[in-house]
Amino acid sequence: MIYKIMGIGLIAVFLSLTTKKISKEAASLVSILAGIIIVILLLPYIREITENLQNFSADNNIPNNYIKLLIKVLGIGFLSEFCASVAKDAGENSIAQKIQFGGKVLIMVLAMPLFNTLITIITDLL
């Protein structure tokens, strides 16, 4: 699988560099499409990771909502990083920073109930 990913990546780099001379938009499109193809190739592995995390939580009596939260946080992190990379490739560093900031804010929003529970447990112990 890594050879497929590397091959797609290298072909995309070559096509992007070649088309950048003609059209910057086409080069960005090549980059986006390569990223989407790579993500599609990785979907079975992402599903496997999700299933393993759910099985782990069931085997160890971890509430399922914590695993769902972990999966959502990881998904937001990966997607915001992917989109920010696309923006950087297009030369839009400012937009890339805002995408990353938005991802971090959403992760904090999702994590707040967990932080509240943790703080409650700590204060009850004291």
VMD Tcl script that builds the backbone (N, CA, C; Angstrom):
set m [mol new atoms 378]
animate dup $m
set s [atomselect $m all]
$s set {name element resname resid chain x y z} {
  {N N MET 1 A 0.822 -1.191 0.000}
  {CA C MET 1 A 0.000 0.000 0.000}
  {C C MET 1 A 0.875 1.267 0.000}
  {N N ILE 2 A 1.948 1.240 0.740}
  {CA C ILE 2 A 2.796 2.432 0.794}
  {C C ILE 2 A 3.383 2.751 -0.574}
  {N N TYR 3 A 3.609 1.699 -1.377}
  {CA C TYR 3 A 4.149 1.939 -2.717}
  {C C TYR 3 A 3.114 2.640 -3.599}
  {N N LYS 4 A 1.845 2.268 -3.432}
  {CA C LYS 4 A 0.786 2.945 -4.183}
  {C C LYS 4 A 0.712 4.419 -3.780}
  {N N ILE 5 A 0.758 4.655 -2.478}
  {CA C ILE 5 A 0.675 6.031 -1.979}
  {C C ILE 5 A 1.863 6.845 -2.467}
  {N N MET 6 A 3.060 6.275 -2.372}
  {CA C MET 6 A 4.246 6.987 -2.843}
  {C C MET 6 A 4.166 7.220 -4.347}
  {N N GLY 7 A 3.703 6.219 -5.091}
  {CA C GLY 7 A 3.583 6.366 -6.543}
  {C C GLY 7 A 2.603 7.463 -6.917}
  {N N ILE 8 A 1.444 7.457 -6.274}
  {CA C ILE 8 A 0.457 8.502 -6.549}
  {C C ILE 8 A 1.029 9.866 -6.174}
  {N N GLY 9 A 1.702 9.922 -5.050}
  {CA C GLY 9 A 2.298 11.186 -4.617}
  {C C GLY 9 A 3.341 11.701 -5.591}
  {N N LEU 10 A 4.206 10.824 -6.038}
  {CA C LEU 10 A 5.257 11.249 -6.969}
  {C C LEU 10 A 4.690 11.644 -8.330}
  {N N ILE 11 A 3.706 10.885 -8.798}
  {CA C ILE 11 A 3.057 11.246 -10.062}
  {C C ILE 11 A 2.363 12.598 -9.922}
  {N N ALA 12 A 1.704 12.809 -8.782}
  {CA C ALA 12 A 1.012 14.085 -8.556}
  {C C ALA 12 A 2.005 15.241 -8.506}
  {N N VAL 13 A 3.156 15.025 -7.871}
  {CA C VAL 13 A 4.176 16.077 -7.827}
  {C C VAL 13 A 4.645 16.407 -9.237}
  {N N PHE 14 A 4.920 15.386 -10.021}
  {CA C PHE 14 A 5.374 15.605 -11.401}
  {C C PHE 14 A 4.310 16.343 -12.210}
  {N N LEU 15 A 3.057 15.892 -12.115}
  {CA C LEU 15 A 1.974 16.550 -12.858}
  {C C LEU 15 A 1.758 17.981 -12.374}
  {N N SER 16 A 1.850 18.161 -11.083}
  {CA C SER 16 A 1.650 19.499 -10.526}
  {C C SER 16 A 2.733 20.460 -10.998}
  {N N LEU 17 A 3.985 19.993 -10.959}
  {CA C LEU 17 A 5.081 20.849 -11.420}
  {C C LEU 17 A 4.960 21.154 -12.913}
  {N N THR 18 A 4.516 20.160 -13.667}
  {CA C THR 18 A 4.361 20.344 -15.106}
  {C C THR 18 A 3.215 21.298 -15.430}
  {N N THR 19 A 2.086 21.116 -14.757}
  {CA C THR 19 A 0.918 21.958 -15.056}
  {C C THR 19 A 1.009 23.340 -14.422}
  {N N LYS 20 A 1.851 23.497 -13.408}
  {CA C LYS 20 A 1.981 24.802 -12.753}
  {C C LYS 20 A 2.458 25.866 -13.741}
  {N N LYS 21 A 3.281 25.451 -14.710}
  {CA C LYS 21 A 3.772 26.391 -15.719}
  {C C LYS 21 A 2.632 26.895 -16.594}
  {N N ILE 22 A 1.625 26.045 -16.793}
  {CA C ILE 22 A 0.492 26.397 -17.651}
  {C C ILE 22 A -0.617 27.076 -16.833}
  {N N SER 23 A -0.967 26.443 -15.717}
  {CA C SER 23 A -2.084 26.942 -14.920}
  {C C SER 23 A -1.878 26.581 -13.452}
  {N N LYS 24 A -1.833 27.592 -12.602}
  {CA C LYS 24 A -1.670 27.355 -11.173}
  {C C LYS 24 A -2.888 26.631 -10.591}
  {N N GLU 25 A -4.068 26.940 -11.143}
  {CA C GLU 25 A -5.299 26.298 -10.673}
  {C C GLU 25 A -5.286 24.804 -10.989}
  {N N ALA 26 A -4.801 24.450 -12.175}
  {CA C ALA 26 A -4.729 23.036 -12.551}
  {C C ALA 26 A -3.754 22.286 -11.647}
  {N N ALA 27 A -2.659 22.935 -11.303}
  {CA C ALA 27 A -1.688 22.314 -10.402}
  {C C ALA 27 A -2.311 22.084 -9.028}
  {N N SER 28 A -3.085 23.040 -8.551}
  {CA C SER 28 A -3.774 22.866 -7.265}
  {C C SER 28 A -4.788 21.738 -7.341}
  {N N LEU 29 A -5.488 21.640 -8.463}
  {CA C LEU 29 A -6.466 20.576 -8.647}
  {C C LEU 29 A -5.798 19.201 -8.638}
  {N N VAL 30 A -4.644 19.086 -9.269}
  {CA C VAL 30 A -3.890 17.829 -9.261}
  {C C VAL 30 A -3.542 17.456 -7.819}
  {N N SER 31 A -3.101 18.419 -7.048}
  {CA C SER 31 A -2.736 18.179 -5.655}
  {C C SER 31 A -3.937 17.719 -4.839}
  {N N ILE 32 A -5.051 18.386 -5.026}
  {CA C ILE 32 A -6.270 18.016 -4.294}
  {C C ILE 32 A -6.727 16.611 -4.679}
  {N N LEU 33 A -6.747 16.323 -5.962}
  {CA C LEU 33 A -7.180 14.998 -6.422}
  {C C LEU 33 A -6.265 13.894 -5.907}
  {N N ALA 34 A -4.968 14.148 -5.904}
  {CA C ALA 34 A -4.027 13.147 -5.370}
  {C C ALA 34 A -4.320 12.890 -3.901}
  {N N GLY 35 A -4.569 13.955 -3.157}
  {CA C GLY 35 A -4.892 13.795 -1.744}
  {C C GLY 35 A -6.156 12.999 -1.528}
  {N N ILE 36 A -7.174 13.283 -2.321}
  {CA C ILE 36 A -8.440 12.556 -2.206}
  {C C ILE 36 A -8.250 11.083 -2.548}
  {N N ILE 37 A -7.489 10.798 -3.601}
  {CA C ILE 37 A -7.235 9.402 -3.979}
  {C C ILE 37 A -6.494 8.669 -2.856}
  {N N ILE 38 A -5.527 9.327 -2.268}
  {CA C ILE 38 A -4.774 8.690 -1.176}
  {C C ILE 38 A -5.683 8.426 0.016}
  {N N VAL 39 A -6.541 9.382 0.352}
  {CA C VAL 39 A -7.471 9.183 1.464}
  {C C VAL 39 A -8.419 8.023 1.166}
  {N N ILE 40 A -8.908 7.940 -0.059}
  {CA C ILE 40 A -9.804 6.836 -0.442}
  {C C ILE 40 A -9.081 5.493 -0.303}
  {N N LEU 41 A -7.814 5.451 -0.701}
  {CA C LEU 41 A -7.041 4.213 -0.545}
  {C C LEU 41 A -6.875 3.833 0.927}
  {N N LEU 42 A -6.838 4.835 1.786}
  {CA C LEU 42 A -6.614 4.578 3.210}
  {C C LEU 42 A -7.893 4.284 3.991}
  {N N LEU 43 A -9.058 4.471 3.379}
  {CA C LEU 43 A -10.324 4.271 4.090}
  {C C LEU 43 A -10.460 2.894 4.748}
  {N N PRO 44 A -10.087 1.791 4.088}
  {CA C PRO 44 A -10.184 0.498 4.786}
  {C C PRO 44 A -9.325 0.438 6.058}
  {N N TYR 45 A -8.184 1.073 6.028}
  {CA C TYR 45 A -7.311 1.073 7.202}
  {C C TYR 45 A -7.876 1.967 8.301}
  {N N ILE 46 A -8.503 3.051 7.893}
  {CA C ILE 46 A -9.138 3.938 8.872}
  {C C ILE 46 A -10.297 3.216 9.543}
  {N N ARG 47 A -11.074 2.471 8.756}
  {CA C ARG 47 A -12.168 1.671 9.327}
  {C C ARG 47 A -11.624 0.625 10.299}
  {N N GLU 48 A -10.519 0.005 9.935}
  {CA C GLU 48 A -9.912 -1.010 10.810}
  {C C GLU 48 A -9.475 -0.383 12.136}
  {N N ILE 49 A -8.877 0.781 12.080}
  {CA C ILE 49 A -8.466 1.473 13.308}
  {C C ILE 49 A -9.686 1.781 14.167}
  {N N THR 50 A -10.748 2.266 13.536}
  {CA C THR 50 A -11.976 2.599 14.265}
  {C C THR 50 A -12.560 1.360 14.925}
  {N N GLU 51 A -12.615 0.269 14.193}
  {CA C GLU 51 A -13.144 -0.977 14.764}
  {C C GLU 51 A -12.273 -1.464 15.912}
  {N N ASN 52 A -10.958 -1.377 15.776}
  {CA C ASN 52 A -10.059 -1.800 16.855}
  {C C ASN 52 A -10.259 -0.943 18.098}
  {N N LEU 53 A -10.433 0.355 17.917}
  {CA C LEU 53 A -10.675 1.229 19.069}
  {C C LEU 53 A -11.997 0.883 19.744}
  {N N GLN 54 A -13.029 0.608 18.953}
  {CA C GLN 54 A -14.323 0.238 19.531}
  {C C GLN 54 A -14.242 -1.100 20.255}
  {N N ASN 55 A -13.533 -2.062 19.686}
  {CA C ASN 55 A -13.343 -3.353 20.362}
  {C C ASN 55 A -12.549 -3.179 21.648}
  {N N PHE 56 A -11.520 -2.334 21.605}
  {CA C PHE 56 A -10.721 -2.069 22.799}
  {C C PHE 56 A -11.586 -1.472 23.903}
  {N N SER 57 A -12.444 -0.535 23.528}
  {CA C SER 57 A -13.304 0.089 24.543}
  {C C SER 57 A -14.285 -0.917 25.117}
  {N N ALA 58 A -14.824 -1.789 24.276}
  {CA C ALA 58 A -15.771 -2.804 24.757}
  {C C ALA 58 A -15.077 -3.806 25.673}
  {N N ASP 59 A -13.865 -4.211 25.308}
  {CA C ASP 59 A -13.116 -5.189 26.113}
  {C C ASP 59 A -12.672 -4.634 27.455}
  {N N ASN 60 A -12.471 -3.330 27.533}
  {CA C ASN 60 A -11.937 -2.714 28.752}
  {C C ASN 60 A -12.951 -1.830 29.469}
  {N N ASN 61 A -14.214 -2.002 29.134}
  {CA C ASN 61 A -15.307 -1.262 29.776}
  {C C ASN 61 A -15.108 0.261 29.729}
  {N N ILE 62 A -14.606 0.739 28.632}
  {CA C ILE 62 A -14.466 2.179 28.423}
  {C C ILE 62 A -15.734 2.652 27.737}
  {N N PRO 63 A -16.352 3.714 28.265}
  {CA C PRO 63 A -17.585 4.197 27.628}
  {C C PRO 63 A -17.376 4.503 26.144}
  {N N ASN 64 A -18.339 4.085 25.337}
  {CA C ASN 64 A -18.249 4.227 23.887}
  {C C ASN 64 A -18.160 5.697 23.466}
  {N N ASN 65 A -18.760 6.601 24.259}
  {CA C ASN 65 A -18.721 8.011 23.872}
  {C C ASN 65 A -17.299 8.577 23.920}
  {N N TYR 66 A -16.420 8.008 24.749}
  {CA C TYR 66 A -15.022 8.456 24.774}
  {C C TYR 66 A -14.300 8.052 23.488}
  {N N ILE 67 A -14.595 6.860 23.007}
  {CA C ILE 67 A -13.976 6.404 21.756}
  {C C ILE 67 A -14.500 7.226 20.584}
  {N N LYS 68 A -15.804 7.506 20.576}
  {CA C LYS 68 A -16.367 8.352 19.522}
  {C C LYS 68 A -15.706 9.736 19.543}
  {N N LEU 69 A -15.504 10.258 20.738}
  {CA C LEU 69 A -14.849 11.560 20.871}
  {C C LEU 69 A -13.427 11.511 20.321}
  {N N LEU 70 A -12.700 10.463 20.651}
  {CA C LEU 70 A -11.337 10.301 20.154}
  {C C LEU 70 A -11.309 10.232 18.629}
  {N N ILE 71 A -12.227 9.483 18.052}
  {CA C ILE 71 A -12.288 9.342 16.598}
  {C C ILE 71 A -12.628 10.688 15.947}
  {N N LYS 72 A -13.565 11.415 16.535}
  {CA C LYS 72 A -13.923 12.730 15.990}
  {C C LYS 72 A -12.748 13.699 16.068}
  {N N VAL 73 A -12.057 13.707 17.198}
  {CA C VAL 73 A -10.909 14.597 17.367}
  {C C VAL 73 A -9.819 14.262 16.350}
  {N N LEU 74 A -9.530 12.987 16.194}
  {CA C LEU 74 A -8.532 12.586 15.207}
  {C C LEU 74 A -8.963 12.961 13.789}
  {N N GLY 75 A -10.233 12.757 13.486}
  {CA C GLY 75 A -10.751 13.112 12.171}
  {C C GLY 75 A -10.633 14.601 11.893}
  {N N ILE 76 A -10.999 15.416 12.860}
  {CA C ILE 76 A -10.879 16.866 12.696}
  {C C ILE 76 A -9.417 17.256 12.513}
  {N N GLY 77 A -8.547 16.653 13.299}
  {CA C GLY 77 A -7.115 16.958 13.178}
  {C C GLY 77 A -6.568 16.617 11.812}
  {N N PHE 78 A -6.890 15.418 11.338}
  {CA C PHE 78 A -6.392 14.995 10.025}
  {C C PHE 78 A -6.977 15.842 8.897}
  {N N LEU 79 A -8.287 16.068 8.944}
  {CA C LEU 79 A -8.929 16.831 7.868}
  {C C LEU 79 A -8.479 18.285 7.841}
  {N N SER 80 A -8.350 18.892 9.008}
  {CA C SER 80 A -7.908 20.293 9.013}
  {C C SER 80 A -6.460 20.396 8.537}
  {N N GLU 81 A -5.640 19.431 8.880}
  {CA C GLU 81 A -4.253 19.440 8.404}
  {C C GLU 81 A -4.200 19.240 6.887}
  {N N PHE 82 A -5.025 18.332 6.371}
  {CA C PHE 82 A -5.084 18.088 4.933}
  {C C PHE 82 A -5.517 19.351 4.194}
  {N N CYS 83 A -6.595 19.967 4.659}
  {CA C CYS 83 A -7.094 21.178 3.996}
  {C C CYS 83 A -6.101 22.324 4.108}
  {N N ALA 84 A -5.440 22.451 5.242}
  {CA C ALA 84 A -4.434 23.500 5.404}
  {C C ALA 84 A -3.258 23.264 4.463}
  {N N SER 85 A -2.891 22.017 4.267}
  {CA C SER 85 A -1.807 21.703 3.333}
  {C C SER 85 A -2.187 22.077 1.907}
  {N N VAL 86 A -3.435 21.829 1.541}
  {CA C VAL 86 A -3.905 22.210 0.206}
  {C C VAL 86 A -3.838 23.725 0.054}
  {N N ALA 87 A -4.273 24.436 1.090}
  {CA C ALA 87 A -4.228 25.901 1.035}
  {C C ALA 87 A -2.789 26.405 0.927}
  {N N LYS 88 A -1.876 25.781 1.661}
  {CA C LYS 88 A -0.465 26.178 1.580}
  {C C LYS 88 A 0.096 25.907 0.194}
  {N N ASP 89 A -0.265 24.749 -0.378}
  {CA C ASP 89 A 0.195 24.420 -1.734}
  {C C ASP 89 A -0.288 25.458 -2.743}
  {N N ALA 90 A -1.468 26.017 -2.481}
  {CA C ALA 90 A -2.026 27.025 -3.382}
  {C C ALA 90 A -1.462 28.414 -3.082}
  {N N GLY 91 A -0.567 28.496 -2.085}
  {CA C GLY 91 A 0.044 29.773 -1.749}
  {C C GLY 91 A -0.791 30.615 -0.798}
  {N N GLU 92 A -1.802 30.026 -0.196}
  {CA C GLU 92 A -2.690 30.752 0.716}
  {C C GLU 92 A -2.351 30.401 2.167}
  {N N ASN 93 A -1.207 30.866 2.627}
  {CA C ASN 93 A -0.749 30.550 3.980}
  {C C ASN 93 A -1.672 31.107 5.055}
  {N N SER 94 A -2.214 32.281 4.824}
  {CA C SER 94 A -3.112 32.888 5.799}
  {C C SER 94 A -4.378 32.047 5.981}
  {N N ILE 95 A -4.933 31.587 4.881}
  {CA C ILE 95 A -6.119 30.729 4.963}
  {C C ILE 95 A -5.764 29.411 5.636}
  {N N ALA 96 A -4.597 28.880 5.329}
  {CA C ALA 96 A -4.152 27.626 5.952}
  {C C ALA 96 A -4.082 27.768 7.467}
  {N N GLN 97 A -3.575 28.878 7.943}
  {CA C GLN 97 A -3.492 29.108 9.387}
  {C C GLN 97 A -4.878 29.176 10.015}
  {N N LYS 98 A -5.815 29.786 9.317}
  {CA C LYS 98 A -7.177 29.876 9.844}
  {C C LYS 98 A -7.868 28.520 9.862}
  {N N ILE 99 A -7.587 27.698 8.866}
  {CA C ILE 99 A -8.133 26.340 8.857}
  {C C ILE 99 A -7.592 25.559 10.054}
  {N N GLN 100 A -6.294 25.658 10.289}
  {CA C GLN 100 A -5.696 24.967 11.432}
  {C C GLN 100 A -6.260 25.492 12.750}
  {N N PHE 101 A -6.432 26.799 12.842}
  {CA C PHE 101 A -7.005 27.396 14.052}
  {C C PHE 101 A -8.428 26.889 14.264}
  {N N GLY 102 A -9.220 26.846 13.169}
  {CA C GLY 102 A -10.583 26.339 13.273}
  {C C GLY 102 A -10.621 24.892 13.742}
  {N N GLY 103 A -9.718 24.076 13.237}
  {CA C GLY 103 A -9.643 22.685 13.679}
  {C C GLY 103 A -9.325 22.571 15.161}
  {N N LYS 104 A -8.401 23.406 15.634}
  {CA C LYS 104 A -8.031 23.374 17.055}
  {C C LYS 104 A -9.189 23.822 17.933}
  {N N VAL 105 A -9.919 24.853 17.496}
  {CA C VAL 105 A -11.071 25.319 18.265}
  {C C VAL 105 A -12.136 24.227 18.338}
  {N N LEU 106 A -12.414 23.568 17.211}
  {CA C LEU 106 A -13.412 22.497 17.211}
  {C C LEU 106 A -12.986 21.327 18.092}
  {N N ILE 107 A -11.706 21.020 18.106}
  {CA C ILE 107 A -11.212 19.957 18.984}
  {C C ILE 107 A -11.429 20.340 20.443}
  {N N MET 108 A -11.156 21.600 20.774}
  {CA C MET 108 A -11.378 22.051 22.155}
  {C C MET 108 A -12.866 21.977 22.522}
  {N N VAL 109 A -13.739 22.363 21.602}
  {CA C VAL 109 A -15.178 22.300 21.869}
  {C C VAL 109 A -15.604 20.859 22.135}
  {N N LEU 110 A -15.109 19.929 21.311}
  {CA C LEU 110 A -15.452 18.520 21.517}
  {C C LEU 110 A -14.889 17.975 22.827}
  {N N ALA 111 A -13.727 18.452 23.213}
  {CA C ALA 111 A -13.049 17.930 24.401}
  {C C ALA 111 A -13.559 18.535 25.704}
  {N N MET 112 A -14.314 19.624 25.646}
  {CA C MET 112 A -14.751 20.289 26.876}
  {C C MET 112 A -15.526 19.383 27.826}
  {N N PRO 113 A -16.474 18.572 27.367}
  {CA C PRO 113 A -17.153 17.675 28.314}
  {C C PRO 113 A -16.180 16.722 29.010}
  {N N LEU 114 A -15.187 16.259 28.295}
  {CA C LEU 114 A -14.193 15.373 28.892}
  {C C LEU 114 A -13.372 16.122 29.934}
  {N N PHE 115 A -12.969 17.357 29.614}
  {CA C PHE 115 A -12.239 18.174 30.586}
  {C C PHE 115 A -13.091 18.445 31.824}
  {N N ASN 116 A -14.376 18.724 31.625}
  {CA C ASN 116 A -15.266 18.966 32.763}
  {C C ASN 116 A -15.360 17.734 33.657}
  {N N THR 117 A -15.480 16.570 33.053}
  {CA C THR 117 A -15.529 15.327 33.823}
  {C C THR 117 A -14.229 15.114 34.584}
  {N N LEU 118 A -13.109 15.355 33.922}
  {CA C LEU 118 A -11.809 15.193 34.558}
  {C C LEU 118 A -11.644 16.146 35.739}
  {N N ILE 119 A -12.033 17.394 35.577}
  {CA C ILE 119 A -11.930 18.374 36.655}
  {C C ILE 119 A -12.835 17.975 37.827}
  {N N THR 120 A -14.013 17.481 37.526}
  {CA C THR 120 A -14.929 17.024 38.579}
  {C C THR 120 A -14.308 15.869 39.362}
  {N N ILE 121 A -13.721 14.924 38.660}
  {CA C ILE 121 A -13.086 13.784 39.332}
  {C C ILE 121 A -11.936 14.259 40.209}
  {N N ILE 122 A -11.122 15.163 39.702}
  {CA C ILE 122 A -9.973 15.664 40.478}
  {C C ILE 122 A -10.435 16.426 41.715}
  {N N THR 123 A -11.442 17.276 41.565}
  {CA C THR 123 A -11.916 18.044 42.733}
  {C C THR 123 A -12.587 17.130 43.758}
  {N N ASP 124 A -13.246 16.069 43.305}
  {CA C ASP 124 A -13.846 15.119 44.253}
  {C C ASP 124 A -12.780 14.364 45.029}
  {N N LEU 125 A -11.642 14.127 44.396}
  {CA C LEU 125 A -10.548 13.428 45.089}
  {C C LEU 125 A -9.876 14.312 46.136}
  {N N LEU 126 A -9.880 15.597 45.907}
  {CA C LEU 126 A -9.256 16.544 46.853}
  {C C LEU 126 A -10.221 16.813 47.947}
}
mol reanalyze $m
mol bondsrecalc $m
mol representation Tube
mol addrep $m
